[in-house]
Amino acid sequence: MRSWATPLAIGSFIILAVTGILMFFKIEGGYIKPVHEWLSWLMVAGVALHTIANWKVFVSYFSKIPALSIISMGVIVTALAVFMPVSREGGNPKAKMLRAMQTAKLETVAEIAGKESEEIVAALKEKGIGVGDPAMTVREIAKQNDKEAMEVLGVVFR
């Protein structure tokens, strides 16, 4: 197992390191984000198999203070990232803007996009998305058409 588990862990690490660094610097063209997200499963599999193949060495790290400290810090940072609440004043402004756009009326979103409502309704219709009334919210339009709100916004801002 070691002959392919370790190369799998190394190869997937290279992919995730490069795509993660590019995403950090907001370089997200092409398939960088989906490759990073989906191929992270290869890293998980590779590391899990590598750990199984090297079980005795892995277990020995739990008796060494420096190694145990590093592992513990990894667990703590992960727990904080997952479970620490985001304050109401803070939070991700990009996520807040997207939620606001999804709950805004199409005519309001059209104004923000610098387009006429009729132009957007026509573009949506061309993509198979019907709009009963430009006073509907983006989320309502998406729901009515069995689409995601982001898909509607994608057409609006195309």
N, C-alpha and C positions, 0 to 999 in steps of 0.2 A: 504494500500500500504506500510505503514511504516514497517509492520511485515516481509516483504520479501525484500524491497528495501534496507534497512539498512544492513541486513545480506549479501545481494549480494555485496554491496559496500565493506564491511569488508572482505568477502571471497576473492573477486578479488584483494583487496589490499594486502592480505597476499601472494597470488600467484605472483603478480607483484613486491612486495618488495623483496621476496626471489630470484626470477629469475633475477631481475634487479641487485641485489647485486652480484650474481654469475657472471653475464655478466661483471660487472664492474671489477671483479678480473680475467677476461678472463677464467672463468670456463664455457665452453659452450657445454658440452657433452650432449648426449641424445637429448631430446626435449626442452631444456631450452629456446633457442631463439624463436622457433615457438610458444611455449606456451606463452612466454612473449608478443610477438607481437600480436597474435590472441586473447588471452584472455584479452588484454587491452580493447577490445570492451565491455567486461563484466563490467569492472571498469567504463567505460564511461556511460553505461546504468544504472549501480547501483547508481552512483553519481547523474546522471540526475533525476532518480526516487526519490532518497533520497531528492534531492533539492526540487522537486515538492511537496513531502509529508511534507516537513518542510519549506514551502515557507515563512511564516511570520517570522520565526527565521532567515532564509537566508537573507531576505531583511533588517532585523534589523542590520546586520553586516555592511551595507554600511553607517551607521550613527555613527560608532565607529572608531575612528582614528587608534588604533592599528590593528584592523581587516582590515580596508581599506588599511593600509600600506602594510600588508602582501599580500593581494589580488593584489594590484598594483605591487608589486615586482614580483609576479608570472606572471602577464601579461607582464611586461617589459622583464624578463628573457626569456619567451617564444618567444616574438617578436624578441629579439636579436638572439636567437638560430635559428629561421626560416629565418629571413631576412638579417642578417649581412653577408656581402660578405666575402668569404675566399680569402686571398691574393694569388697571383700567386706563390710567393716563398714558402708560407706555404702550408696549406692544409694537407689532409690525405695522408701520403706516401703509405699506404696500397692500397688506391683507385688508386693512380697514378701507382703503380706497376701492379695492375690488368688491368688497361687500356692499359698499355704498353704491357702486355702479350697477351691481346686480339688482338692487332694490329700488333703483331710480327709474322714473318713467322713460320710455324710449325717446320721447321728444327732448327730454333733458339731456340724455346721453348724446343725442344727435347734436345738440348745441355744443356740448363739450368737445365732440369729435370734429366740430367745424363743418357739419354737413346738414342738409335739410332732412327732415323726417321722411319725406316721400322718397328721397334717394336711398335711405337706409331700408325702408320698407321694401323697395324694389330689389335691392341687393339681397335682402333676406329671402324674399320670394324666389329669387334665382337659385338660392341654395336649398329650396324646399322648406323654408320656415315661414309659415303664415303669420301675419300680424293683423288681429282684428281691429285694434285701435292703438294709435301711437301713444295714448295715455296709459297703456299697460306698462308694467315694469318689465325689465329684461328677464327677471326670474319667471314672471307669469307667462311671457312669450315662450320661454324655453320649456316650461312645464307643459303648456298647451301643445307643443310640438314634439314632446318626448325627447328633448335635447337638454344639454347642460348649458347653464347661463354663460359659461366661458366660451362656448361655441358661438352663441349669439353675439357676445362682445367681440369675438374674433372677426366676425363679418363686419360689424360696425366699424372697427378700427383698422380694417384692411386697407 
